Amino acid sequence: MSKMQFAQICDLVETDPIHARDIDRGALVGNWINSNPDTSSIARVNVFEEDGKLQLQAFAVGQAGPGDWGTTTANVFAAGPASRVGAGFAATFNLGFAEVRLQAMIMKGLLVLAQFHLFKDDSGRESYFMREYYAKTHEHFNR
Amino acid sequence: MTHEDKLLGRWLNTNHETRGIAECTVARDAYGITVSITGVGEDGPIQWPPARATLLANVEEEAGQRTRALLATFDLGFMRAETHMRINKGVFVIVLFATFLDDSGRANYLNREFFYRQP
């Protein structure tokens, strides 16, 4: 067996193989609503499992009400290289004129969503970063 | 000093016992911004291959002003580290999403560490 490679010593761990499906996604799955009712970005997200994969549906604030960005597959990330507890996810929405990359992590029961809005059109708009907070709600979103 | 300039420099981990990233250097050249990371190793520091960073407007406000954030991906062969970096109240924050590309069985994971500017 070859020596385990690492770039920081916290990655030097001995563990039985952990597959993505082994990671508990319980804390991630649910309907999440933006803590800021005046947001101009993603108002709510629906995180669910389908065919063993984590799926993410986002609803953004639009001119005429919530805009459904559709559903994309999210990659699950654990709390550490030997952990089986899901601590966050990463996903990308391709909106044509823009790509929105998301990096999410659970912190104190909140979903902290880092958003990278990368414009691909010739509108001259500057790509930007923002971070918003979401609380899990029992409200059921349509999907 | 521009908001971009404020990101430049050598940043040291606030946690001297970290087992992750020891320090980070953000530099600018003719082609843009480069980020260099030094990880904590068994027998000394591990220098990661530097990565080009995408500079983004940070629409979170700090002291009533909009700042800048960086998005950078480090390709380490056996692992890909997708990171974003920003300054929050003078603290440089690195959020790292690590994906293992080898067959070591390790779980992909995320981490967040805090850095102060080298005095």
Contacts between the chains, C-beta under 8 A, distances in Angstrom:
chain1	res1	chain2	res2	distance
A	4	B	104	5.5
A	5	B	76	7.8
A	5	B	77	7.4
A	5	B	78	4.2
A	5	B	79	7.5
A	5	B	102	6.5
A	5	B	104	7.6
A	6	B	39	7.9
A	6	B	41	7.8
A	6	B	46	7.8
A	7	B	39	4.6
A	7	B	46	5.4
A	7	B	48	5.7
A	7	B	76	5.2
A	7	B	79	6.4
A	7	B	81	7.6
A	8	B	19	6.5
A	8	B	20	4.7
A	8	B	21	6.3
A	8	B	39	3.5
A	8	B	40	5.5
A	8	B	41	7.5
A	8	B	46	6.9
A	9	B	19	4.7
A	9	B	20	8.0
A	9	B	39	7.5
A	9	B	40	5.0
A	9	B	41	6.0
A	9	B	42	6.0
A	10	B	19	3.9
A	10	B	20	5.1
A	10	B	40	7.7
A	10	B	111	7.7
A	11	B	79	7.3
A	11	B	98	7.4
A	11	B	106	6.9
A	12	B	42	7.1
A	13	B	106	6.4
A	15	B	105	6.0
A	15	B	106	6.3
A	15	B	107	7.6
A	16	B	105	6.7
A	17	B	105	3.2
A	18	B	105	5.9
A	18	B	106	6.7
A	18	B	107	4.1
A	20	B	108	7.4
A	22	B	107	7.8
A	23	B	107	6.2
A	75	B	99	7.3
A	75	B	108	6.9
A	76	B	108	7.2
A	77	B	97	5.6
A	77	B	98	7.7
A	77	B	107	7.9
A	77	B	108	5.1
A	77	B	109	5.4
A	77	B	110	4.3
A	78	B	107	4.0
A	78	B	108	6.6
A	78	B	109	4.6
A	78	B	110	7.8
A	79	B	109	6.4
A	79	B	110	7.5
A	80	B	107	7.3
A	80	B	109	5.1
A	80	B	111	7.7
A	81	B	98	7.4
A	81	B	100	7.4
A	81	B	106	4.1
A	81	B	107	5.6
A	81	B	109	5.3
A	82	B	106	7.0
A	82	B	107	6.8
A	83	B	107	5.7
A	83	B	109	6.4
A	84	B	107	6.9
A	87	B	109	7.2
A	87	B	110	5.7
A	88	B	97	7.4
A	88	B	110	4.7
A	90	B	82	6.9
A	90	B	97	5.4
A	101	B	71	7.7
A	103	B	82	7.3
A	103	B	84	6.6
A	103	B	95	6.5
A	103	B	97	5.9
A	103	B	110	7.7
A	105	B	95	7.4
A	105	B	110	5.7
A	105	B	112	7.3
A	114	B	84	5.9
A	114	B	95	6.6
A	116	B	56	6.4
A	116	B	71	5.6
A	116	B	84	7.1
A	118	B	54	7.6
A	126	B	56	7.9
A	126	B	57	5.0
A	127	B	54	7.2
A	127	B	56	5.2
A	127	B	57	7.1
A	128	B	56	5.4
A	128	B	57	4.1
A	128	B	58	7.2
A	128	B	59	5.2
A	129	B	56	4.3
A	129	B	57	6.9
A	129	B	58	4.9
A	129	B	59	7.0
A	129	B	60	7.7
A	129	B	69	3.9
A	129	B	71	7.3
A	129	B	84	6.9
A	129	B	86	7.0
A	130	B	58	7.5
A	130	B	59	4.8
A	130	B	60	6.1
A	131	B	60	5.8
